Amino acid sequence: MGTRRVNRELIYWASRVALGVFGVALAIGRANAESRDIDLATVLRLAGEKNLAVEMARERVKEARSVLEQDKQQLLPWLAPGVGYRRHDGNIQDVVGNVFDASKQSGTAALTLQAQLDLGDSIYRVLASKQSVRASEADADASRREVAATAAAAYVELLRAHAGVGVADESSRIAGEFLAQVRTAVDAGIAFAGDAVRAEVRAEATEVTRLKAREDTRVSSTRLAQLLRLPMAIELRPMLGEFLPVTLVDTNRALDSLVASAMARRPELRRTEARAAAARAARDGAAKGPWLPMVGAQAAAGGLVGGRNDGFGHGDDFQEYGVSVSWRIGPGGIGDRSRIRTAESRVKLAGLALEEERDAITREVIDARTRAETSAAMLSVVARKLAAAERLLALTRARREFGVGAVLEAIDAERELENAREEQVRVIADYNRRQWELWLATGDDKATGTGMR
């Protein structure tokens, strides 16, 4: 029996030493880590400036605009300056048909203005490229808003983690004070020694929770730093004064109004609409474009010198002009039904994608509003629960002071208070995250009180 008691005590003290070493290591790591204060406005600004997804979307816009410029330039003629040399030795045939032996050479220098334009293909390709630019711009806007919402949610999580440290510290303080009171009572002979052990177990449990809460702050900081492309070795410290319920979108608005707002503002819908318009332009290019002719024009001016054998005779200038108009019949031109059917299928697919996008946006708005309403209702519930837990702890302490209360009741009251505080922190964080989800779903482009415009 004595051996088992000794083993239990060894395990107990070994665990306390291990926790102490871990706590010291964590404290040293936190002390050595460089820290930086950050607020929501800074988070949103950095998310718009430095995030990789946003930068990639901007580059795609530049690419689409460059493609449009290239397509427009296909409508313009081009210059072709050049020089040439040509020599012939041996038989040659003249325009009449006589074959004779000749040795001659010639040299030219000319400036040619040339245009080769497939009107149907060029015009409709430019129209499609304009829609591609619209789609890429809308995609960049969608990426910017999504990154902003993601970064804001990560900042909310960082706030939650730091608020959790405060809750854990307060629970640890309460448990420590109660442990000291129980030990005093045991020493005075008015309390059972086992009560002190129970209080000590409770105090150590709060210490574990406190260490875990501090770990959450570091993990949350690293994730936010990654999103903002900040050095992840820096520990970000949020402004705890911002950890309050923030309403970005009023959930009392009619659902139809929220859905209509989303349909009018969501960049994802503009992107899909632009892609559908590009598909229609490509369809028109396949069906109507071949009926527009291919036009070619050329004007050249330069000089020509030449002569027999190895000599060059006197040269002089020359001018050449030419114009051509033609149509293409068959594959890739008039009567190419397979090309038209392919383009028609792409138009239908784009239309279906547009309908699918509208349905998805409607569902996102409904789901986001439902979650936001639930979180709003839970705010008042957890506030009442916290008030009740505080009253319970106060009543339990009062009973103990008059010698009626029990240690287990006091420990249970402490746990209820800790749970209520932790739940309030979690519900506030959930409420703010869901507000950002609703902001993203409804397409609002402003977040009042956040520094975002």
C-alpha positions as CSV (number, residue, x, y, z in Angstrom):
1,M,0.0,0.0,0.0
2,G,2.9,2.4,0.9
3,T,4.7,1.5,-2.3
4,R,1.6,2.5,-4.4
5,R,1.3,5.7,-2.5
6,V,5.0,6.5,-3.2
7,N,4.6,5.7,-6.9
8,R,1.6,8.0,-7.2
9,E,3.5,10.8,-5.5
10,L,6.5,10.3,-7.8
11,I,4.2,10.4,-10.9
12,Y,2.5,13.5,-9.5
13,W,5.7,15.4,-8.8
14,A,7.2,14.2,-12.1
15,S,4.2,15.6,-14.0
16,R,4.5,18.9,-12.1
17,V,8.2,19.2,-13.0
18,A,7.5,18.4,-16.7
19,L,4.7,21.1,-16.8
20,G,7.0,23.6,-15.1
21,V,9.8,22.9,-17.6
22,F,7.4,23.2,-20.5
23,G,6.1,26.5,-19.1
24,V,9.6,27.9,-18.6
25,A,10.5,26.9,-22.2
26,L,7.4,28.5,-23.6
27,A,8.0,31.6,-21.6
28,I,11.6,31.9,-22.7
29,G,10.5,31.3,-26.3
30,R,7.9,34.0,-26.0
31,A,10.4,36.4,-24.5
32,N,13.0,35.8,-27.3
33,A,10.4,36.0,-30.1
34,E,10.1,39.4,-31.7
35,S,6.5,40.8,-31.3
36,R,4.5,43.3,-33.3
37,D,1.2,44.9,-32.5
38,I,-1.5,44.7,-35.2
39,D,-5.1,45.8,-35.7
40,L,-7.9,44.9,-38.1
41,A,-7.3,47.9,-40.3
42,T,-3.7,46.9,-40.8
43,V,-4.7,43.3,-41.4
44,L,-7.1,44.3,-44.2
45,R,-4.6,46.7,-45.8
46,L,-1.8,44.1,-45.8
47,A,-4.1,41.4,-47.1
48,G,-4.9,43.6,-50.1
49,E,-1.3,44.5,-50.7
50,K,0.8,41.4,-50.1
51,N,-1.3,38.3,-50.4
52,L,0.0,35.9,-53.1
53,A,-3.5,35.1,-54.4
54,V,-4.3,38.8,-54.8
55,E,-1.0,39.4,-56.6
56,M,-1.7,36.5,-59.0
57,A,-5.2,37.8,-59.7
58,R,-3.7,41.2,-60.6
59,E,-1.2,39.6,-63.0
60,R,-4.0,37.7,-64.7
61,V,-5.8,41.1,-65.3
62,K,-2.6,42.5,-66.8
63,E,-2.3,39.4,-69.0
64,A,-5.9,39.6,-70.2
65,R,-5.4,43.3,-71.1
66,S,-2.3,42.5,-73.0
67,V,-4.1,39.8,-75.0
68,L,-6.8,42.4,-75.8
69,E,-4.2,44.8,-77.0
70,Q,-2.6,42.1,-79.2
71,D,-6.0,41.3,-80.7
72,K,-6.7,44.9,-81.5
73,Q,-3.3,45.3,-83.1
74,Q,-4.2,42.5,-85.5
75,L,-6.6,45.1,-87.1
76,L,-3.7,47.4,-88.0
77,P,-1.3,47.2,-91.0
78,W,2.4,46.7,-90.4
79,L,5.6,47.8,-92.0
80,A,8.2,45.4,-93.5
81,P,11.5,47.1,-94.4
82,G,14.0,44.8,-96.0
83,V,16.8,44.3,-98.5
84,G,17.4,41.4,-100.9
85,Y,19.9,39.9,-103.3
86,R,19.3,37.4,-106.0
87,R,21.6,35.7,-108.6
88,H,21.0,33.3,-111.4
89,D,23.4,31.2,-113.5
90,G,22.3,28.8,-116.3
91,N,19.2,28.2,-118.3
92,I,16.2,30.4,-117.9
93,Q,13.0,30.8,-119.8
94,D,11.6,34.1,-121.0
95,V,8.0,35.2,-121.0
96,V,7.6,34.0,-124.6
97,G,8.8,30.5,-123.8
98,N,12.4,30.6,-125.2
99,V,15.0,28.9,-123.1
100,F,18.5,30.3,-123.1
101,D,21.6,30.6,-121.0
102,A,22.0,33.6,-118.8
103,S,24.0,34.8,-115.9
104,K,22.5,37.8,-113.9
105,Q,22.1,39.3,-110.5
106,S,19.9,41.9,-108.8
107,G,19.6,43.7,-105.5
108,T,16.5,45.4,-103.9
109,A,15.8,47.6,-101.0
110,A,12.2,48.3,-100.2
111,L,9.7,49.5,-97.6
112,T,6.5,47.5,-97.6
113,L,3.2,48.5,-95.9
114,Q,1.1,45.3,-95.6
115,A,-2.2,44.3,-94.1
116,Q,-3.7,40.8,-94.0
117,L,-7.0,40.9,-92.1
118,D,-9.5,38.2,-91.4
119,L,-12.4,40.6,-90.5
120,G,-14.7,38.0,-89.0
121,D,-12.1,36.3,-86.9
122,S,-10.4,39.6,-85.7
123,I,-13.6,41.5,-84.8
124,Y,-15.2,38.7,-82.8
125,R,-11.9,37.8,-81.2
126,V,-11.6,41.4,-79.9
127,L,-15.1,41.2,-78.5
128,A,-14.3,37.9,-76.7
129,S,-11.1,39.4,-75.3
130,K,-12.9,42.4,-73.9
131,Q,-15.2,40.0,-72.0
132,S,-12.1,38.0,-70.8
133,V,-10.7,41.3,-69.4
134,R,-14.0,41.8,-67.6
135,A,-13.9,38.3,-66.2
136,S,-10.3,38.6,-65.0
137,E,-11.1,42.0,-63.3
138,A,-14.1,40.4,-61.5
139,D,-12.0,37.4,-60.6
140,A,-9.4,39.8,-59.1
141,D,-12.1,41.6,-57.1
142,A,-13.5,38.2,-55.9
143,S,-10.0,37.2,-54.8
144,R,-9.4,40.4,-53.0
145,R,-12.7,40.1,-51.0
146,E,-12.1,36.4,-50.3
147,V,-8.6,37.1,-49.0
148,A,-9.9,40.0,-46.9
149,A,-12.5,37.8,-45.3
150,T,-10.0,35.0,-44.7
151,A,-7.5,37.4,-43.2
152,A,-10.2,39.0,-41.0
153,A,-11.3,35.5,-39.8
154,A,-7.6,34.7,-39.0
155,Y,-7.4,38.0,-37.0
156,V,-10.6,37.1,-35.1
157,E,-9.0,33.7,-34.3
158,L,-5.9,35.5,-33.0
159,L,-8.1,37.7,-30.9
160,R,-10.0,34.6,-29.6
161,A,-6.7,32.9,-28.6
162,H,-5.5,36.0,-26.7
163,A,-8.8,36.4,-25.0
164,G,-8.6,32.7,-24.1
165,V,-5.3,33.4,-22.4
166,G,-7.0,36.0,-20.3
167,V,-9.8,33.6,-19.3
168,A,-7.2,30.8,-18.5
169,D,-5.1,33.2,-16.4
170,E,-8.2,34.3,-14.4
171,S,-9.2,30.7,-13.9
172,S,-5.7,29.8,-12.7
173,R,-5.8,32.8,-10.3
174,I,-9.1,31.7,-8.8
175,A,-8.0,28.1,-8.5
176,G,-4.7,29.2,-6.9
177,E,-6.5,31.4,-4.3
178,F,-8.9,28.5,-3.5
179,L,-6.1,26.1,-3.1
180,A,-4.3,28.4,-0.6
181,Q,-7.5,28.8,1.4
182,V,-8.1,25.0,1.5
183,R,-4.5,24.4,2.6
184,T,-4.9,27.0,5.4
185,A,-8.0,25.2,6.5
186,V,-6.2,21.8,6.5
187,D,-3.4,23.2,8.5
188,A,-5.9,24.6,11.0
189,G,-7.6,21.1,11.2
190,I,-11.0,22.3,9.9
191,A,-10.7,20.6,6.5
192,F,-9.9,17.2,5.2
193,A,-6.4,16.7,3.6
194,G,-8.1,15.1,0.5
195,D,-9.9,18.4,-0.1
196,A,-6.5,20.1,-0.6
197,V,-5.5,17.4,-3.1
198,R,-8.7,18.0,-5.0
199,A,-8.1,21.8,-5.1
200,E,-4.5,21.1,-6.2
201,V,-5.7,18.9,-9.1
202,R,-8.0,21.7,-10.1
203,A,-5.2,24.2,-10.0
204,E,-2.9,22.1,-12.1
205,A,-5.8,21.5,-14.6
206,T,-6.1,25.3,-15.0
207,E,-2.4,25.5,-15.6
208,V,-2.6,23.0,-18.4
209,T,-5.4,25.0,-19.9
210,R,-3.4,28.2,-19.6
211,L,-0.4,26.6,-21.4
212,K,-2.6,25.4,-24.2
213,A,-4.1,28.8,-24.6
214,R,-0.7,30.4,-25.0
215,E,0.1,27.8,-27.6
216,D,-3.0,28.8,-29.5
217,T,-1.9,32.4,-29.6
218,R,1.4,31.4,-31.3
219,V,-0.2,29.1,-33.8
220,S,-2.8,31.7,-34.7
221,S,-0.1,34.4,-35.1
222,T,1.9,32.2,-37.5
223,R,-1.2,31.5,-39.7
224,L,-2.1,35.2,-39.9
225,A,1.5,36.1,-40.6
226,Q,1.6,33.6,-43.5
227,L,-1.6,35.1,-45.0
228,L,-0.1,38.6,-44.7
229,R,3.3,37.5,-45.9
230,L,5.0,38.8,-42.8
231,P,8.0,37.1,-41.1
232,M,6.4,34.1,-39.3
233,A,9.0,34.3,-36.6
234,I,7.4,37.6,-35.4
235,E,4.6,37.1,-32.9
236,L,1.6,39.2,-33.7
237,R,-0.3,40.8,-30.9
238,P,-3.8,41.9,-31.6
239,M,-5.7,44.9,-30.2
240,L,-7.8,43.2,-27.5
241,G,-10.1,46.2,-27.4
242,E,-11.3,45.0,-30.9
243,F,-12.6,41.7,-29.4
244,L,-16.2,42.8,-29.4
245,P,-19.2,41.7,-31.4
246,V,-19.0,43.6,-34.7
247,T,-22.0,43.8,-37.0
248,L,-21.0,44.2,-40.7
249,V,-24.3,43.2,-42.2
250,D,-27.7,43.8,-40.5
251,T,-29.3,40.4,-40.2
252,N,-32.7,42.1,-39.7
253,R,-32.8,42.9,-43.4
254,A,-35.3,40.9,-45.4
255,L,-33.8,37.8,-47.0
256,D,-34.9,38.9,-50.5
257,S,-33.0,42.1,-50.0
258,L,-29.8,40.3,-49.0
259,V,-30.1,38.0,-52.0
260,A,-30.8,40.9,-54.4
261,S,-27.8,42.7,-53.0
262,A,-25.6,39.6,-53.6
263,M,-26.9,39.3,-57.2
264,A,-26.0,42.9,-57.9
265,R,-22.6,43.0,-56.2
266,R,-21.0,39.6,-56.1
267,P,-17.9,39.7,-58.4
268,E,-18.2,35.9,-58.9
269,L,-21.5,36.5,-60.8
270,R,-19.9,39.3,-62.9
271,R,-17.1,36.9,-63.7
272,T,-19.4,34.2,-64.8
273,E,-21.5,36.6,-66.8
274,A,-18.4,37.9,-68.6
275,R,-17.4,34.3,-69.5
276,A,-20.8,33.7,-70.9
277,A,-20.6,36.8,-73.0
278,A,-17.2,35.7,-74.3
279,A,-18.7,32.4,-75.2
280,R,-21.4,34.2,-77.2
281,A,-18.9,36.3,-79.0
282,A,-17.0,33.2,-80.0
283,R,-20.2,31.6,-81.2
284,D,-21.0,34.7,-83.3
285,G,-17.5,34.5,-84.6
286,A,-18.0,30.9,-85.7
287,A,-21.5,31.5,-87.2
288,K,-21.3,35.1,-88.6
289,G,-17.5,35.7,-88.9
290,P,-16.9,33.6,-92.0
291,W,-19.3,35.8,-94.0
292,L,-17.0,38.7,-93.6
293,P,-14.2,38.6,-96.1
294,M,-10.5,38.3,-95.6
295,V,-8.9,41.5,-96.9
296,G,-5.3,41.8,-98.0
297,A,-3.5,45.0,-99.1
298,Q,0.1,45.7,-99.9
299,A,2.1,48.8,-101.0
300,A,5.8,48.7,-101.5
301,A,8.4,51.3,-102.6
302,G,12.1,50.9,-103.1
303,G,15.0,50.6,-105.5
304,L,16.2,47.9,-107.8
305,V,19.7,47.4,-109.3
306,G,21.0,44.6,-111.4
307,G,23.0,43.4,-114.4
308,R,24.5,40.6,-116.4
309,N,27.3,38.4,-115.1
310,D,29.1,40.1,-112.2
311,G,28.2,43.6,-113.0
312,F,25.5,45.9,-111.6
313,G,23.8,48.3,-114.0
314,H,22.1,51.5,-113.3
315,G,19.2,51.1,-110.8
316,D,16.1,53.1,-110.2
317,D,13.1,53.2,-107.9
318,F,9.9,51.1,-108.1
319,Q,6.4,51.0,-106.6
320,E,4.1,48.0,-106.2
321,Y,0.4,47.9,-105.1
322,G,-2.0,45.1,-104.5
323,V,-5.4,44.5,-102.9
324,S,-7.3,41.2,-102.4
325,V,-10.7,40.1,-101.0
326,S,-11.5,36.5,-100.3
327,W,-13.8,34.2,-98.4
328,R,-13.1,30.8,-96.9
329,I,-15.6,28.0,-97.6
330,G,-15.3,24.7,-95.7
331,P,-13.5,23.8,-92.5
332,G,-12.9,27.0,-90.4
333,G,-15.1,29.0,-92.8
334,I,-18.5,29.2,-94.3
335,G,-20.5,26.0,-93.8
336,D,-18.3,24.6,-90.9
337,R,-21.3,23.2,-88.9
338,S,-19.1,21.3,-86.4
339,R,-17.3,24.5,-85.4
340,I,-20.7,26.3,-84.9
341,R,-22.1,23.3,-82.9
342,T,-19.0,23.4,-80.6
343,A,-19.4,27.1,-80.0
344,E,-23.2,26.6,-79.3
345,S,-22.4,24.0,-76.7
346,R,-19.9,26.3,-75.0
347,V,-22.6,29.0,-74.9
348,K,-25.0,26.6,-73.3
349,L,-22.4,25.4,-70.8
350,A,-21.7,29.0,-69.9
351,G,-25.4,29.7,-69.4
352,L,-25.7,26.6,-67.1
353,A,-22.7,27.8,-65.2
354,L,-24.3,31.2,-64.7
355,E,-27.5,29.6,-63.3
356,E,-25.4,27.4,-61.1
357,E,-23.5,30.4,-59.8
358,R,-26.8,32.2,-59.0
359,D,-28.1,29.2,-57.1
360,A,-24.8,28.9,-55.2
361,I,-24.9,32.6,-54.2
362,T,-28.5,32.3,-53.0
363,R,-27.7,29.3,-50.9
364,E,-24.5,31.0,-49.5
365,V,-26.5,34.1,-48.5
366,I,-29.2,32.0,-46.8
367,D,-26.7,29.8,-44.9
368,A,-24.6,32.8,-43.9
369,R,-27.6,34.7,-42.6
370,T,-28.9,31.7,-40.7
371,R,-25.5,31.2,-39.0
372,A,-25.2,34.9,-38.2
373,E,-28.7,35.0,-36.7
374,T,-27.9,31.9,-34.6
375,S,-24.6,33.5,-33.3
376,A,-26.4,36.7,-32.5
377,A,-29.0,34.8,-30.4
378,M,-26.2,32.9,-28.6
379,L,-24.5,36.1,-27.6
380,S,-27.3,36.9,-25.2
381,V,-27.6,33.3,-24.0
382,V,-23.9,33.0,-23.1
383,A,-24.1,36.4,-21.4
384,R,-26.9,35.1,-19.1
385,K,-25.0,31.9,-18.5
386,L,-21.9,33.8,-17.5
387,A,-23.8,36.0,-15.1
388,A,-25.4,32.8,-13.6
389,A,-22.0,31.2,-13.2
390,E,-20.6,34.2,-11.5
391,R,-23.5,34.2,-9.0
392,L,-23.1,30.5,-8.4
393,L,-19.4,31.0,-7.5
394,A,-20.2,33.9,-5.2
395,L,-22.9,31.9,-3.4
396,T,-20.7,28.9,-3.1
397,R,-17.9,31.0,-1.6
398,A,-20.4,32.6,0.8
399,R,-21.6,29.1,2.0
400,R,-18.0,28.0,2.5
401,E,-17.2,31.1,4.6
402,F,-20.1,30.1,6.9
403,G,-18.8,26.6,7.1
404,V,-21.6,25.0,5.1
405,G,-20.2,24.6,1.6
406,A,-18.1,21.7,0.3
407,V,-14.9,21.7,-1.7
408,L,-16.5,19.8,-4.6
409,E,-19.2,22.4,-4.9
410,A,-16.6,25.2,-5.0
411,I,-14.6,23.3,-7.6
412,D,-17.7,22.7,-9.7
413,A,-18.6,26.4,-9.5
414,E,-15.1,27.4,-10.7
415,R,-15.4,25.0,-13.6
416,E,-18.8,26.4,-14.5
417,L,-17.5,29.9,-14.5
418,E,-14.4,28.9,-16.6
419,N,-16.6,27.1,-19.1
420,A,-19.0,30.1,-19.3
421,R,-16.1,32.5,-19.9
422,E,-14.6,30.2,-22.5
423,E,-17.9,29.8,-24.2
424,Q,-18.5,33.5,-24.3
425,V,-15.1,34.0,-26.0
426,R,-15.9,31.3,-28.5
427,V,-19.4,32.7,-29.3
428,I,-18.0,36.2,-29.8
429,A,-15.4,34.9,-32.2
430,D,-18.0,32.8,-34.0
431,Y,-20.3,35.8,-34.3
432,N,-17.6,37.9,-35.8
433,R,-16.4,35.2,-38.2
434,R,-20.0,34.6,-39.4
435,Q,-20.5,38.3,-39.9
436,W,-17.5,38.3,-42.2
437,E,-19.0,35.2,-44.0
438,L,-22.3,37.1,-44.4
439,W,-20.3,40.2,-45.7
440,L,-18.6,38.0,-48.3
441,A,-21.9,36.2,-49.3
442,T,-23.9,39.4,-49.8
443,G,-21.2,41.2,-51.8
444,D,-20.9,44.3,-49.6
445,D,-17.8,46.3,-50.6
446,K,-17.5,48.2,-47.3
447,A,-16.9,47.0,-43.8
448,T,-17.9,49.8,-41.5
449,G,-15.5,50.4,-38.6
450,T,-12.8,48.1,-40.0
451,G,-10.9,50.6,-42.0
452,M,-11.9,48.8,-45.2
453,R,-13.2,50.8,-48.2
